[in-house]
Structure formats: structure tokens, C-alpha cells
Amino acid sequence: LFLMAGPYALAQDTHVRGDVLYRLFSVRWQARVDFILYLLFFFPGILALFWFGWEIAADSWRYKEVSWNSPARIQIYFFKTLIPLAGFLLILQGFAELARCWRAMQSGVWMDRLADVKETEDMLMEQSN
């Protein structure tokens, strides 16, 4: 669950950030900093997650790995497949973030993020008004 929530959290800009100095920068400088940090840190880490996750999942499928902690011997190779899948989705979202940074560097304005999901509380508040 948490593995698959990562790409969505990145798309909604809900990852934890330390914006002590960053928030004082202009939008163009924020975009430059984000662009560089994505290239230097995000992509190498996520590519490693994808690459080694692929190896782990492939081995798990080859052995038809099951859980020894369960009397039912639950098949876990399906779950291990989520590791490279989450890595792939994070890579896709990373490219979207790079494009977003590039556009902000050009225009000086951040693109709006899509609000495709609303919290239940917000929906209830709208209905009561």
C-alpha cells in the first residue's frame, strides 16, 4: 500500500519537505533547485529501486516464493512485483515533475496540480453548505 502511494504522493506534492530557505526563493529558482535535485538524487535512487526491485521480483517469480510465516504459505511473488512497478510509476512521475520544473523556469509560475481526489471531510463540508 505504501509503495504504491509514493507516486501519487509525488504527483500531489504531499511528500515531506524542509522548506526553510526554499520558500524564500523565486519560483524560477525553486524550479532550478528542484530540477537539479531530481536529476542528482531522485532519479538515481528510483532507478536503483526499479533495477534491484526487478531482480528481486524476477527471482521471486522464478522460485514461486511463498511466505514461511503463514500456515497457508501465501504466495508473495505478486507483492514483490509491486517494487519495480512502484519504481516505474515514480520514474514516470519524475519526468512529469521535470517538465513541470522546466515550465516554471521558463514562465516563472508553477503549473497547478490536478485535484483528482477530494478528502471525505471536504466533500461532507461542501454538501452541508
VOGU-3710 file (C-alpha; in Angstrom, 3 decimals, decimal comma):
1> lflmagpyal> 0,000/0,000/0,000  2,706/2,471/0,951  4,813/1,537/-2,048  2,041/2,355/-4,486  1,106/5,546/-2,627  4,552/7,025/-3,358  3,930/8,024/-6,991  0,545/9,511/-6,080  2,027/11,464/-3,170  4,699/12,845/-5,501
11> aqdthvrgdv> 2,051/13,850/-8,041  0,046/15,683/-5,343  3,157/17,321/-3,786  2,470/15,779/-0,380  5,956/14,460/0,352  7,621/15,950/3,414  9,916/18,839/2,605  12,211/21,085/4,580  11,268/24,412/3,013  13,133/26,673/5,422
21> lyrlfsvrwq> 15,066/28,606/2,766  13,455/27,174/-0,365  10,154/29,018/0,203  12,020/32,341/0,164  13,332/31,749/-3,387  11,582/32,989/-6,501  9,612/30,413/-8,494  12,333/30,259/-11,139  14,985/29,468/-8,526  12,727/26,930/-6,816
31> arvdfilyll> 12,267/25,212/-10,172  16,024/25,220/-10,822  16,748/23,717/-7,412  14,043/21,065/-7,862  15,261/20,231/-11,378  18,841/19,705/-10,218  17,798/17,706/-7,147  15,590/15,440/-9,248  18,483/14,727/-11,610  21,133/14,243/-8,920
41> fffpgilalf> 19,223/12,410/-6,194  15,697/11,357/-7,147  16,366/9,571/-10,429  19,457/7,608/-9,308  17,607/6,367/-6,216  14,421/5,472/-8,049  16,326/3,813/-10,899  18,097/1,675/-8,271  14,712/0,816/-6,727  13,399/-0,201/-10,133
51> wfgweiaads> 16,508/-2,157/-11,173  17,021/-4,127/-7,965  13,277/-4,452/-7,407  13,063/-6,062/-10,839  15,749/-8,569/-9,843  14,002/-9,346/-6,554  10,634/-9,783/-8,244  12,106/-11,941/-11,033  13,783/-14,235/-8,501  10,574/-14,432/-6,504
61> wrykevswns> 8,572/-15,400/-9,604  11,196/-17,944/-10,651  11,025/-19,699/-7,276  7,271/-19,123/-6,857  8,158/-17,710/-3,441  5,746/-18,277/-0,582  5,628/-16,979/2,967  7,009/-19,420/5,511  5,436/-17,366/8,300  1,925/-18,360/7,289
71> pariqiyffk> 0,447/-21,833/7,687  -1,336/-21,222/4,371  2,013/-20,494/2,641  0,746/-17,375/0,928  2,331/-16,574/-2,429  4,328/-13,374/-2,085  5,764/-13,034/-5,575  2,713/-10,967/-6,520  3,553/-8,484/-3,774  7,225/-8,317/-4,699
81> tliplagfll> 6,163/-7,345/-8,213  4,917/-4,079/-6,729  8,520/-2,992/-6,033  9,552/-2,459/-9,683  6,030/-1,313/-10,571  6,192/1,458/-7,969  9,688/2,338/-9,201  8,414/2,606/-12,772  5,483/4,813/-11,730  7,840/7,027/-9,719
91> ilqgfaelar> 10,089/7,358/-12,782  7,101/8,430/-14,887  6,021/10,947/-12,269  9,624/12,153/-12,008  9,587/13,007/-15,714  6,330/14,900/-15,179  7,963/16,810/-12,313  10,972/17,650/-14,505  8,621/19,009/-17,174  6,791/20,986/-14,504
101> cwramqsgvw> 10,101/22,441/-13,280  11,171/23,271/-16,834  7,939/25,137/-17,472  8,257/27,021/-14,181  11,823/28,018/-15,088  10,528/29,451/-18,363  7,355/31,166/-17,156  8,085/31,940/-13,508  4,778/30,359/-12,436  4,137/26,869/-11,091
111> mdrladvket> 1,574/24,862/-13,015  -1,485/23,904/-10,993  -1,651/20,331/-9,817  -4,676/18,261/-10,677  -7,120/17,859/-7,822  -8,468/14,474/-8,804  -9,263/13,230/-5,323  -11,023/15,085/-2,562  -10,901/14,257/1,085  -14,098/12,895/2,562
121> edmlmeqsn> -14,221/15,771/5,045  -14,110/18,329/2,227  -16,911/16,569/0,382  -19,065/16,462/3,506  -18,432/20,151/4,191  -19,453/21,063/0,631  -22,653/19,025/0,918  -23,628/20,635/4,222  -23,321/24,175/2,808
//
